[in-house]
Amino acid sequence: MEIGEPDFDTPDHIIDAALEATQNGATHYTSSTGISELRNAIADDLDYEYDPDSEIIVTAGAVEALALACITVVDPSDEVIVPTPAWPNYQIQGIMTDADVVNVPLCEEEGFALDTELLIDQMSDETAAILLTSPSNPTGQILDPSATAEIVEAAAEHDAYVIADEVYKDIVYDQQFQSIASNTAHPEHVITVGSCSKTYSMTGWRVGWFAADERVADAALEFHESIVTCAPAPSQQAAVEALTGDQEPIQSMLSAFDDRREYVVNRVEDLPGISCPEPDGAFYAFLDCSELGVESTTIARELLEEHGVVVVPGVGFGDTLDEYIRISFANSLDRLELGFDRIEEYVELNGSV
């Protein structure tokens, strides 16, 4: 229950499109920015109107796009602000640039809502980037658009950039997702990162995108060309089909995630001493285990060694989060039932403090 990877295979029509393209010669280098059909498809998929010819780069997954963002706009000794809980890779990408990574813990009692005053107070002339994720990994929270607009406004005043990780933008429940770039007067200070990996169950195809103002995209392209040259040609063809082809299999996957979310929320409610905010999107639940009185690394180790369940310790998402564990419900209901039965056994054995 630890991996953020859909258990579905890539839909057949996407695989077929890649196979046909490969048989027809899509086995060579492409433009470093990516094939034009894919850049146009990405532009159509995004809320904000990025120019597909000058503001979008097809990358080797969202991870490369995030790294490009840091390399491009962050200099050594700059500050990178990361509100936590947050995906651990942000720390590594900030460190790669020799930046000072500033973790800003959000209020647990407020459901880790984006605290604009807290983040804006942290900004200075040394701030180069603020990393925002919506929907969130690990909480599944969708950030308040009015709060993100305030953050971008403040970032612009400091000539800083908001790096918007929106890889889960299509996996949302009960509400409409609004991208950060589409809801600000300063879109030139937003770098939008996305991917086919989660929505289309294409994690192994390694196709993502970096979308930003032309000046920023031009600078990022120089690094991209030196690091990967271009994203894999067959994968790009598959991504075109994913974004423009039949969406019915995708809707079926999203419906399954919603059913799993409901199951997870109900099971957590029945666990004594355990709680979690209901996820707005993505496929994670961030469980508050504070009443167990045990550190998250200990919980994770004991669940693994004594009950055969793998979860992620909360401390991996922020130093102050050692009373949480993250679970992924990107797995079948049968597997989730088995996992929660074993977690329930663990909770009953350990009791509450």
C-alpha positions as CSV (number, residue, x, y, z in Angstrom):
1,M,0.0,0.0,0.0
2,E,3.0,2.3,-0.4
3,I,3.5,2.8,-4.2
4,G,1.8,5.7,-6.0
5,E,1.3,3.6,-9.2
6,P,-2.1,2.6,-10.6
7,D,-2.5,-1.1,-10.7
8,F,-4.2,-0.9,-14.1
9,D,-2.4,-1.7,-17.3
10,T,-2.1,1.1,-19.9
11,P,-5.3,1.0,-21.9
12,D,-5.1,-1.0,-25.1
13,H,-5.8,1.8,-27.6
14,I,-2.7,3.7,-26.2
15,I,-0.5,0.6,-26.5
16,D,-1.8,0.0,-30.0
17,A,-1.1,3.6,-31.1
18,A,2.5,3.3,-29.8
19,L,3.0,-0.1,-31.6
20,E,1.7,1.2,-34.9
21,A,3.8,4.3,-34.6
22,T,6.9,2.2,-33.9
23,Q,6.2,-0.1,-36.8
24,N,6.0,3.1,-39.0
25,G,9.4,4.4,-38.0
26,A,8.9,6.3,-34.7
27,T,12.2,4.9,-33.4
28,H,14.4,8.0,-33.9
29,Y,15.2,11.2,-32.1
30,T,12.5,13.8,-32.1
31,S,12.7,17.5,-31.6
32,S,14.1,18.2,-28.1
33,T,10.8,20.0,-27.3
34,G,8.8,17.0,-28.3
35,I,6.7,16.2,-31.3
36,S,4.3,18.9,-32.3
37,E,1.2,16.7,-32.1
38,L,2.0,16.0,-28.4
39,R,2.8,19.6,-27.6
40,N,-0.5,20.7,-29.1
41,A,-2.4,18.0,-27.2
42,I,-0.8,19.1,-23.9
43,A,-1.7,22.7,-24.6
44,D,-5.3,21.7,-25.2
45,D,-5.3,19.7,-22.0
46,L,-4.1,22.5,-19.8
47,D,-6.3,25.2,-18.3
48,Y,-3.9,28.0,-19.0
49,E,-3.2,28.8,-22.7
50,Y,0.5,28.0,-23.1
51,D,1.9,28.4,-26.6
52,P,2.8,24.8,-27.7
53,D,5.5,26.1,-30.0
54,S,7.5,28.1,-27.5
55,E,6.3,27.4,-23.9
56,I,5.9,23.6,-23.6
57,I,8.7,21.0,-23.4
58,V,7.9,17.2,-23.4
59,T,10.1,15.7,-20.7
60,A,11.1,12.2,-19.5
61,G,8.3,12.1,-16.9
62,A,7.3,14.8,-14.5
63,V,10.3,14.1,-12.3
64,E,12.6,15.5,-15.1
65,A,10.3,18.5,-15.5
66,L,10.5,19.2,-11.7
67,A,14.3,18.9,-11.8
68,L,14.4,21.2,-14.9
69,A,12.3,23.8,-13.0
70,C,14.8,23.8,-10.1
71,I,17.9,23.9,-12.3
72,T,16.5,26.7,-14.4
73,V,15.3,29.2,-11.8
74,V,17.3,28.3,-8.7
75,D,20.9,29.4,-8.1
76,P,23.2,28.1,-5.4
77,S,22.4,29.6,-2.0
78,D,18.9,30.7,-3.2
79,E,15.9,29.6,-1.1
80,V,13.4,27.0,-2.2
81,I,10.2,27.0,0.0
82,V,8.4,23.7,0.4
83,P,5.2,23.7,2.4
84,T,4.9,20.3,4.2
85,P,3.7,17.6,4.1
86,A,5.3,17.3,0.7
87,W,6.7,14.6,-1.7
88,P,10.3,13.9,-0.5
89,N,11.8,14.4,-4.0
90,Y,11.4,18.1,-3.7
91,Q,14.0,18.2,-1.1
92,I,16.5,16.3,-3.3
93,Q,15.8,18.5,-6.3
94,G,16.4,21.6,-4.2
95,I,19.6,20.2,-2.8
96,M,20.8,19.4,-6.4
97,T,21.0,23.1,-7.1
98,D,22.8,23.8,-3.8
99,A,19.8,25.8,-2.6
100,D,18.7,26.3,1.0
101,V,15.5,24.2,1.2
102,V,13.1,25.8,3.6
103,N,10.4,23.5,4.9
104,V,7.3,25.3,6.2
105,P,5.0,22.9,8.2
106,L,1.3,23.6,7.6
107,C,-1.2,23.4,10.4
108,E,-2.5,19.9,11.1
109,E,-5.6,21.1,12.8
110,E,-6.6,23.0,9.6
111,G,-6.2,19.9,7.5
112,F,-2.8,21.1,6.1
113,A,-4.6,23.9,4.3
114,L,-2.3,26.4,2.5
115,D,-1.4,29.1,5.0
116,T,-0.7,32.1,2.8
117,E,0.4,34.4,5.6
118,L,2.9,31.8,6.9
119,L,4.4,31.2,3.4
120,I,4.5,34.8,2.4
121,D,6.2,35.8,5.6
122,Q,8.9,33.2,4.8
123,M,9.6,34.8,1.4
124,S,12.5,37.1,0.9
125,D,14.8,38.4,-1.9
126,E,16.7,35.1,-1.5
127,T,13.6,33.1,-2.5
128,A,13.8,31.6,-6.0
129,A,10.9,29.1,-6.0
130,I,7.9,27.9,-4.0
131,L,6.8,24.3,-4.7
132,L,3.1,23.7,-4.6
133,T,1.4,20.4,-5.3
134,S,-2.3,20.0,-6.1
135,P,-3.8,17.5,-5.6
136,S,-1.3,16.8,-2.9
137,N,0.9,13.8,-2.3
138,P,0.5,12.7,0.5
139,T,-2.8,14.2,1.7
140,G,-4.9,14.2,-1.5
141,Q,-5.8,17.8,-0.8
142,I,-6.7,20.3,-3.6
143,L,-5.3,23.7,-2.8
144,D,-7.6,26.7,-2.5
145,P,-7.3,28.7,-5.7
146,S,-7.6,32.0,-3.8
147,A,-4.7,31.0,-1.6
148,T,-2.5,29.9,-4.6
149,A,-3.2,33.2,-6.3
150,E,-1.9,35.1,-3.2
151,I,1.2,33.0,-3.2
152,V,1.9,33.7,-6.9
153,E,1.4,37.4,-6.3
154,A,3.9,37.4,-3.5
155,A,6.3,35.3,-5.5
156,A,6.2,37.8,-8.4
157,E,7.0,40.6,-6.0
158,H,10.2,38.7,-5.0
159,D,10.9,37.8,-8.7
160,A,10.4,34.1,-7.6
161,Y,8.6,31.3,-9.3
162,V,5.8,29.0,-8.2
163,I,6.5,25.4,-9.4
164,A,3.1,23.9,-9.7
165,D,3.2,20.1,-9.6
166,E,-0.2,19.1,-11.1
167,V,0.4,15.5,-12.1
168,Y,-2.8,14.4,-10.3
169,K,-5.0,17.1,-11.8
170,D,-7.3,14.7,-13.5
171,I,-7.8,12.4,-10.5
172,V,-10.2,14.5,-8.5
173,Y,-13.4,13.8,-6.6
174,D,-16.5,15.9,-5.9
175,Q,-15.1,19.2,-7.2
176,Q,-13.5,20.9,-10.2
177,F,-9.8,21.3,-10.5
178,Q,-8.4,24.7,-11.3
179,S,-4.7,25.0,-12.3
180,I,-2.5,27.5,-10.5
181,A,-1.4,29.3,-13.8
182,S,-5.0,29.9,-14.9
183,N,-5.9,31.7,-11.7
184,T,-3.3,34.4,-11.3
185,A,-2.4,37.8,-12.8
186,H,1.2,36.6,-13.0
187,P,1.2,33.4,-15.0
188,E,4.7,34.2,-16.1
189,H,5.8,33.4,-12.6
190,V,4.3,29.9,-12.7
191,I,6.0,26.7,-14.0
192,T,3.4,24.0,-14.6
193,V,4.5,20.4,-14.4
194,G,2.3,17.5,-15.6
195,S,2.5,13.9,-16.7
196,C,0.6,11.0,-18.4
197,S,1.8,8.6,-15.7
198,K,-1.0,8.7,-13.1
199,T,-4.1,9.6,-15.2
200,Y,-3.4,7.1,-18.0
201,S,-1.6,4.4,-16.0
202,M,1.6,5.1,-18.0
203,T,4.2,5.3,-15.3
204,G,6.8,3.3,-17.3
205,W,6.4,5.2,-20.5
206,R,8.1,8.3,-19.0
207,V,6.2,11.2,-20.6
208,G,5.7,14.5,-18.7
209,W,5.8,18.2,-19.5
210,F,7.3,21.5,-18.5
211,A,5.1,24.5,-19.3
212,A,6.3,28.0,-18.6
213,D,6.7,31.5,-20.0
214,E,8.8,31.5,-23.2
215,R,11.9,33.0,-21.5
216,V,11.9,30.3,-18.8
217,A,11.2,27.5,-21.3
218,D,14.1,28.6,-23.5
219,A,16.5,28.4,-20.6
220,A,15.1,25.0,-19.5
221,L,15.4,23.6,-23.0
222,E,19.2,24.0,-22.8
223,F,19.4,21.8,-19.8
224,H,16.8,19.3,-21.2
225,E,18.8,18.9,-24.4
226,S,21.9,18.1,-22.4
227,I,20.3,15.7,-20.0
228,V,17.9,13.5,-22.1
229,T,18.0,15.0,-25.7
230,C,14.3,14.1,-26.1
231,A,11.6,12.0,-24.5
232,P,11.3,8.5,-26.1
233,A,9.6,8.7,-29.5
234,P,7.2,5.7,-29.1
235,S,6.2,7.0,-25.7
236,Q,5.4,10.4,-27.2
237,Q,3.2,8.8,-29.7
238,A,1.4,6.9,-27.0
239,A,0.9,10.1,-25.1
240,V,-0.8,11.7,-28.1
241,E,-3.3,8.9,-28.1
242,A,-3.7,9.1,-24.4
243,L,-4.6,12.8,-24.4
244,T,-6.7,12.8,-27.6
245,G,-8.1,9.3,-27.9
246,D,-10.9,7.4,-26.2
247,Q,-11.3,8.6,-22.6
248,E,-13.8,5.9,-21.5
249,P,-11.1,3.6,-20.1
250,I,-9.8,6.5,-18.2
251,Q,-13.2,7.3,-16.7
252,S,-13.5,3.7,-15.6
253,M,-10.2,3.9,-13.8
254,L,-11.2,7.2,-12.1
255,S,-14.5,5.6,-11.0
256,A,-12.5,2.7,-9.5
257,F,-10.3,5.1,-7.6
258,D,-13.3,6.9,-6.2
259,D,-14.8,3.6,-5.0
260,R,-11.4,2.8,-3.4
261,R,-11.3,6.2,-1.7
262,E,-14.7,5.6,-0.2
263,Y,-13.7,2.2,1.0
264,V,-10.5,3.6,2.6
265,V,-12.3,6.5,4.3
266,N,-14.8,4.1,5.8
267,R,-12.2,1.7,7.0
268,V,-10.2,4.5,8.6
269,E,-13.3,5.7,10.4
270,D,-13.6,2.3,12.0
271,L,-10.0,2.1,13.2
272,P,-9.8,3.2,16.9
273,G,-7.4,6.1,17.4
274,I,-6.7,6.6,13.6
275,S,-8.1,9.4,11.4
276,C,-7.4,11.1,8.1
277,P,-8.7,14.0,6.1
278,E,-10.9,12.8,3.2
279,P,-8.8,13.1,0.0
280,D,-10.0,15.6,-2.6
281,G,-7.9,14.0,-5.3
282,A,-5.0,11.7,-6.1
283,F,-5.0,8.2,-4.5
284,Y,-3.4,8.7,-1.1
285,A,-4.7,8.9,2.5
286,F,-2.6,10.4,5.2
287,L,-3.4,8.6,8.4
288,D,-3.0,10.4,11.8
289,C,-1.7,7.6,14.2
290,S,-0.8,9.9,17.1
291,E,-3.0,8.1,19.6
292,L,-0.9,5.0,19.1
293,G,2.1,6.8,20.6
294,V,4.5,5.2,18.2
295,E,6.9,6.9,15.7
296,S,5.9,6.5,12.0
297,T,9.1,4.6,11.2
298,T,8.3,2.1,13.9
299,I,4.7,1.7,12.7
300,A,5.9,1.2,9.2
301,R,8.6,-1.3,10.2
302,E,6.2,-3.3,12.4
303,L,3.5,-3.4,9.8
304,L,6.0,-4.7,7.3
305,E,7.8,-7.3,9.4
306,E,4.9,-8.5,11.6
307,H,1.8,-8.0,9.3
308,G,3.1,-8.0,5.8
309,V,1.8,-4.5,4.9
310,V,4.0,-1.8,3.3
311,V,3.2,1.9,4.1
312,V,5.2,5.1,4.0
313,P,6.3,6.8,7.3
314,G,5.0,10.3,7.6
315,V,8.4,11.6,8.6
316,G,9.4,11.2,5.0
317,F,7.0,14.0,4.1
318,G,8.2,16.4,6.7
319,D,10.2,16.4,10.0
320,T,7.1,17.3,12.1
321,L,5.0,14.4,10.7
322,D,6.3,11.5,12.6
323,E,2.8,10.5,13.9
324,Y,1.4,9.9,10.4
325,I,1.7,7.2,7.7
326,R,0.7,7.4,4.1
327,I,-1.1,4.7,2.3
328,S,-1.9,4.4,-1.5
329,F,-5.2,3.2,-2.7
330,A,-3.9,2.7,-6.3
331,N,-4.6,-0.9,-5.7
332,S,-7.5,-3.3,-6.0
333,L,-10.3,-3.4,-3.4
334,D,-9.4,-7.0,-2.6
335,R,-5.8,-5.9,-1.8
336,L,-7.0,-2.9,0.2
337,E,-9.4,-5.1,2.2
338,L,-6.5,-7.5,3.0
339,G,-4.2,-4.6,3.9
340,F,-6.7,-2.9,6.2
341,D,-7.6,-6.2,7.9
342,R,-3.9,-6.5,8.8
343,I,-3.6,-2.8,9.8
344,E,-6.7,-3.3,12.0
345,E,-4.9,-6.3,13.7
346,Y,-1.9,-4.1,14.3
347,V,-4.0,-1.3,15.9
348,E,-5.9,-3.7,18.1
349,L,-2.6,-5.3,19.3
350,N,-1.0,-1.9,20.1
351,G,-4.1,-0.1,21.4
352,S,-4.0,3.6,22.2
353,V,-1.9,5.5,24.7
